[in-house]
């Protein structure tokens, strides 16, 4: 898979190892009743993935002066929310995808009812993770995550995505970027802001972290649109070329391949600029991340 | 509808009025983008309902010395979670219901993708409501709600319900009551415990409140099973007799009609006993509630 390519920054590899171990233990054992549900939750959550969002929580928290331990519950929560959204997005009534991270999607490997309930349970567990945080922190983290994931964030973005496909306005750039802001960037924004909260930083730093995460999320989505055109299934771990077949709204469709590449380069520049505002210059992991994400598409 | 029958206790009527006003304002306006999603969320949440769970949060909070205002966010959260669970349970892949509270279900009135996303957004909003509570309270409330709603609570109960139907063990009383404990009673338990938390009470009172809620929830489900056999659609507001047609696991199926009535009477007695342990004797609303719920079935 592209995300384990050579040249991946050490903090992403370390962040992935760190969160993988924690993800396995945050879920009830498959032997716990109802075992089929818990088995399916483990299948959905432990089947690989870049784990970029939890790594981002950890990076921002530690680079802003917090401990790795302080980042753990928010990192778990954000990966649980991300995974639930994939499970639901893949459903027949939504994107109807059969392949995810190189394996059958949850509703294919199990069944549709189980996939709906797996998503519901993962989303709920995310907030259970945050509930145990001490003092004011539990509420602050839950508020950021809920606003990012809800009807005006990620869920709203999925609705706009489905509407763009159905409505044929798939080349409207403003509508497309509004959708990307909600569907993808909102969760990156939350990951970065949760890192700043976990580090105990003030509202100004939280806002700067959020702006950095938002730019990074838009970049990530732009690269994702490019990868769908440029990759094969083995590299991508999911069905490639599907955006075009389904007439999905993508940057490539709205701007053409070269236009989408230019837009990705602009977003990389914006991401670096936001990293600088947060105090991270060239050489700092948060600054170099833009280049790493951009390189995935070339 | 049965729940507005004469003889309904004043605190249930008052609690319903109180929460209805708050529910309308907790949701984004239907004009807010994505407007179709917000319209569907309003359709799902504002279409009537007994509002017994939020009324219970309010009752426990105020009877245990807290203010009505302190009960508001937990009451909103529990009704949002209850409503999301109805929207998802009604989906074609689950119970495939077309009628709810006397109106077409969300996936019928809108579409399946929208219904899935409405449920996701309502669940997320529930935790956003709790996130704004002050100090340690946000985390305590979110923890109780998440555990009640998650894979070992309500979502797990729905899985067990679907498995009981599919597996033909629908007359196994132990499996049935385990399912009822999770699917229905867990949320009543959470409602009562959240009331105690909102009132600022200690762990012992919280535990007693939870035990009262659990008994009440089992009683409520037993009566629900009886109502499906005894009511007509106009009274029930949803398709009656469906349990039998679908060979659903119900108390009536496991015990027969008389046996199920006896069991409901036992559960009413247990509920009164738990109310007494919590300090509420005859004449107190929490004590008299058992009789009110039981009366629905006769």
Interface residues (C-beta under 8 A of the other chain):
Chain A: X28 X32 X33 X34 X36 X37 X38 X41 X84 X88 X91 X93 X94 X111 X112 X113 X114 X116 X117 X119 X120 X121 X123 X124 X125 X127 X128 X130 X131 X132 X133 X134 X135 X136 X138 X139 X140 X142 X143 X145 X146 X147 X149 X150 X151 X152 X155 X156 X158 X159 X160 X162 X163 X178
Chain B: X28 X32 X33 X34 X36 X37 X38 X41 X84 X88 X91 X93 X94 X111 X112 X113 X114 X116 X117 X119 X120 X121 X123 X124 X125 X127 X128 X130 X131 X132 X133 X134 X135 X136 X138 X139 X140 X142 X143 X145 X146 X147 X149 X150 X151 X152 X155 X156 X158 X159 X160 X162 X163 X178
